[in-house]
């Protein structure tokens, strides 16, 4: 009987000890990271991520806008925020995260240089929000957004760059050159191909307004067809 009582007392002590360790574990977990802080940080991350994605959409100057990339920018902000909240006060987690990131290889090619800047912007916002620097994060995201909108507005005032592709008879080349001089202030020959069936010319043009350059080319005798293609200024440089 005495042995059974001792065994029961030992089991009760072990249960109490495990409960105490569990309570201590949760207390340490929520000492600096409460559920309310996580909710506030995620809401702030969603708002800031929306601002980054909206700015990307409105200031995009490429040929084909990708809604998935805008969503990716929002997700980068949301994902980075809780990660930084977890590792900011834990050295071992910080070292583990650095090691994990060092072996991760991102194979998706970023074709537009500005897309990389937007990705770093989203990551920076997540770091600031994870560090609970909400005022700083709000000031940074609004400041960068205003700067990008101003730069985009100034850029829109410049002539738009296009590539004019013309298929023509070799005898019509002089008329095409004269028409370009009359219609376009800035133009530059990019390529020229001559075959037995005719010739093809690709010219970079910068249009101040929306004059119908294609129609004026088709009115020339000896021009078979003309195509105007929008291009990025970096590609045309």
ChimeraX attribute file (.defattr): number of C-alpha atoms within 10 A of each C-alpha:
attribute: neighborCount
match mode: 1-to-1
recipient: residues
	/A:1	6
	/A:2	7
	/A:3	8
	/A:4	9
	/A:5	10
	/A:6	11
	/A:7	12
	/A:8	12
	/A:9	12
	/A:10	12
	/A:11	12
	/A:12	12
	/A:13	12
	/A:14	12
	/A:15	12
	/A:16	12
	/A:17	12
	/A:18	12
	/A:19	12
	/A:20	11
	/A:21	12
	/A:22	12
	/A:23	12
	/A:24	11
	/A:25	12
	/A:26	10
	/A:27	13
	/A:28	11
	/A:29	12
	/A:30	11
	/A:31	9
	/A:32	11
	/A:33	15
	/A:34	11
	/A:35	9
	/A:36	9
	/A:37	16
	/A:38	16
	/A:39	12
	/A:40	14
	/A:41	23
	/A:42	21
	/A:43	13
	/A:44	23
	/A:45	30
	/A:46	18
	/A:47	16
	/A:48	24
	/A:49	27
	/A:50	18
	/A:51	19
	/A:52	25
	/A:53	22
	/A:54	17
	/A:55	20
	/A:56	23
	/A:57	15
	/A:58	12
	/A:59	17
	/A:60	15
	/A:61	17
	/A:62	14
	/A:63	10
	/A:64	7
	/A:65	13
	/A:66	12
	/A:67	11
	/A:68	9
	/A:69	16
	/A:70	21
	/A:71	15
	/A:72	15
	/A:73	24
	/A:74	25
	/A:75	20
	/A:76	20
	/A:77	31
	/A:78	27
	/A:79	17
	/A:80	21
	/A:81	27
	/A:82	22
	/A:83	17
	/A:84	19
	/A:85	22
	/A:86	17
	/A:87	17
	/A:88	13
	/A:89	13
	/A:90	10
	/A:91	10
	/A:92	10
	/A:93	14
	/A:94	16
	/A:95	12
	/A:96	12
	/A:97	14
	/A:98	11
	/A:99	11
	/A:100	10
	/A:101	10
	/A:102	9
	/A:103	8
	/A:104	8
	/A:105	7
	/A:106	6
	/A:107	6
	/A:108	6
	/A:109	6
	/A:110	9
	/A:111	8
	/A:112	11
	/A:113	8
	/A:114	14
	/A:115	16
	/A:116	12
	/A:117	11
	/A:118	18
	/A:119	19
	/A:120	15
	/A:121	20
	/A:122	27
	/A:123	22
	/A:124	19
	/A:125	29
	/A:126	32
	/A:127	24
	/A:128	22
	/A:129	28
	/A:130	29
	/A:131	20
	/A:132	18
	/A:133	13
	/A:134	17
	/A:135	10
	/A:136	12
	/A:137	22
	/A:138	17
	/A:139	11
	/A:140	17
	/A:141	19
	/A:142	15
	/A:143	11
	/A:144	14
	/A:145	18
	/A:146	13
	/A:147	11
	/A:148	16
	/A:149	15
	/A:150	13
	/A:151	12
	/A:152	15
	/A:153	12
	/A:154	10
	/A:155	13
	/A:156	11
	/A:157	9
	/A:158	11
	/A:159	14
	/A:160	17
	/A:161	22
	/A:162	20
	/A:163	22
	/A:164	21
	/A:165	20
	/A:166	23
	/A:167	22
	/A:168	24
	/A:169	18
	/A:170	16
	/A:171	13
	/A:172	15
	/A:173	18
	/A:174	10
	/A:175	15
	/A:176	21
	/A:177	11
	/A:178	10
	/A:179	15
	/A:180	19
	/A:181	12
	/A:182	9
	/A:183	15
	/A:184	15
	/A:185	12
	/A:186	14
	/A:187	19
	/A:188	13
	/A:189	12
	/A:190	13
	/A:191	11
	/A:192	13
	/A:193	10
	/A:194	13
	/A:195	9
	/A:196	7
	/A:197	9
	/A:198	15
	/A:199	19
	/A:200	20
	/A:201	19
	/A:202	19
	/A:203	18
	/A:204	22
	/A:205	24
	/A:206	18
	/A:207	18
	/A:208	14
	/A:209	9
	/A:210	7
	/A:211	11
	/A:212	10
	/A:213	18
	/A:214	15
	/A:215	12
	/A:216	14
	/A:217	22
	/A:218	17
	/A:219	10
	/A:220	15
	/A:221	13
	/A:222	18
	/A:223	22
	/A:224	16
	/A:225	14
	/A:226	19
	/A:227	15
	/A:228	17
	/A:229	11
	/A:230	14
	/A:231	16
	/A:232	14
	/A:233	13
	/A:234	9
	/A:235	7
	/A:236	13
	/A:237	7
